């Protein structure tokens, strides 16, 4: 180190003004530059700056991050559980409606009237075809599903080959979700609406 540069270093560190330099931000920059030169050049300063920026996370930072992630996962699990229950309920009601629609389509394509009989005590749905009431298909109701017919006679719906039906309205409950399933008497179309 040269004697002149050592004097400049001492004067900058002590805060003295030397020459036309100003105090404040510029002085701080010069102090850093002089310190880097005094300690072996720019390579040492660059290595230190890089080492500071390449340090990893502290243990405390990692623990806080994991704690936040655990809280977020804990909050999202009940939401996912509720949504899967709603999807299951919707699928069960869609299966109930599809069974009625299938009976209507069979009546139209085969040109023979079909009757769907819903038995809530035995928990079955049965399709009967023609005047002889020949059993075509029987399907169990899902365990969680309860079906109530608005007129009690609606537990039996008749679909005609022309597309008409005897009409019915059901209140279908699966879990906590309630749907209204209606069979239009004029068109025989089946619609389900969440209540």
Secondary structure by P-SEA (a helix, b strand, c coil): ccaaaaaaaaaaaaccccccccccaaaaaaaaaaaaaaaccaaaaaaaaaaaaaccccaaaaaaaaaaaaaaaaaaaaaaaaaaaaaaaaaaaaaaaaaaaaaaaaaaaacbbbbbbbbccccbbbbbccccccccccccccccbbbbbccccccbbbbcccccccccccccccccbbbbbbbbccccbbbbbcc
